[in-house]
Amino acid sequence: MKLRYVIALTAALSVSASAFASDEGEALFKKSNCGACHAVASKSVGPSMKDVAAKYKDDKDAQAKMETKVRNGGKGSFGGMPMPPTPQSVSDESIKTLVKWALSHK
């Protein structure tokens, strides 16, 4: 019987942690001004988060690749418009959270 409570508590905490990470990613997206060039569901100046997630869905190294691209900028992955580097005021930990959030849009 106690095992049932442990399993239920573990499941509840897992859902809460996922929801928190999602909320934190969205908040960082807004705070870091990513929305100036990106939208969640539609192409803007840059690709949508859904397009990014779709492109990298089968890439096991996507998280690391995207963290580097977000930090340093890049071009050519989604057309000719280059993505500028992210300001140093955005921490590496914030970039990690942003990328995880972006890649979660399926």
C-alpha positions in Angstrom: 0.0 0.0 0.0 2.8 2.4 0.8 4.4 1.7 -2.5 1.3 3.0 -4.2 1.7 6.3 -2.4 5.4 6.5 -3.4 4.5 5.9 -7.0 1.8 8.5 -7.0 4.1 11.0 -5.3 6.9 10.3 -7.8 4.5 10.8 -10.7 3.1 14.0 -9.3 6.6 15.4 -8.8 7.6 14.5 -12.3 4.7 16.3 -13.8 5.3 19.3 -11.6 9.0 19.4 -12.6 8.1 19.2 -16.3 5.5 22.0 -16.0 8.0 24.2 -14.1 10.7 23.7 -16.7 8.2 24.6 -19.4 7.0 27.7 -17.6 10.6 28.7 -16.9 11.6 28.2 -20.6 8.7 30.3 -21.8 9.5 33.0 -19.3 13.2 33.0 -20.4 12.0 33.1 -24.1 10.1 36.3 -23.3 12.7 37.9 -21.0 15.6 37.2 -23.4 13.7 38.8 -26.3 13.8 35.7 -28.4 10.3 36.6 -29.5 11.7 39.5 -31.5 12.6 36.9 -34.2 10.9 33.7 -33.2 7.4 32.5 -32.4 6.2 29.3 -30.9 4.0 28.0 -33.8 4.7 30.2 -36.8 7.7 31.4 -38.8 8.7 35.0 -38.1 12.1 36.4 -38.9 13.5 33.1 -37.7 12.0 29.6 -37.5 9.2 28.8 -35.0 10.0 26.7 -32.0 7.9 23.9 -33.5 10.0 24.0 -36.7 13.2 23.8 -34.7 11.9 20.9 -32.6 10.8 19.1 -35.8 14.1 19.6 -37.5 16.1 18.2 -34.6 13.7 15.6 -33.3 15.9 12.6 -34.2 19.2 14.2 -33.4 20.6 12.9 -30.1 23.0 15.8 -30.0 20.4 18.4 -30.6 20.6 19.9 -27.1 24.3 20.5 -27.3 24.2 21.7 -30.9 21.4 24.2 -30.2 23.0 25.5 -27.1 26.2 26.3 -29.1 24.1 27.9 -31.9 22.1 30.0 -29.5 25.2 31.2 -27.7 27.3 31.9 -30.7 24.7 32.6 -33.4 24.6 30.9 -36.8 23.2 30.8 -40.3 22.1 28.4 -43.0 20.1 26.0 -40.9 16.7 27.6 -41.8 17.6 29.9 -44.7 19.9 32.8 -45.3 18.9 35.0 -42.3 21.7 34.7 -39.7 20.9 34.4 -36.0 23.0 36.8 -33.9 24.9 35.6 -30.9 23.0 35.7 -27.6 24.2 38.5 -25.2 26.5 37.4 -22.4 23.9 38.7 -20.0 22.0 35.5 -20.8 23.6 32.7 -18.7 24.6 29.4 -20.1 22.1 27.8 -17.7 19.3 30.0 -19.2 20.3 29.0 -22.7 20.2 25.3 -21.7 16.7 25.8 -20.3 15.6 27.8 -23.4 16.9 25.1 -25.8 15.2 22.3 -23.8 12.0 24.2 -23.9 12.3 24.9 -27.6 13.0 21.3 -28.4 10.0 20.2 -26.4 7.6 21.7 -29.0 6.4 18.8 -31.0 
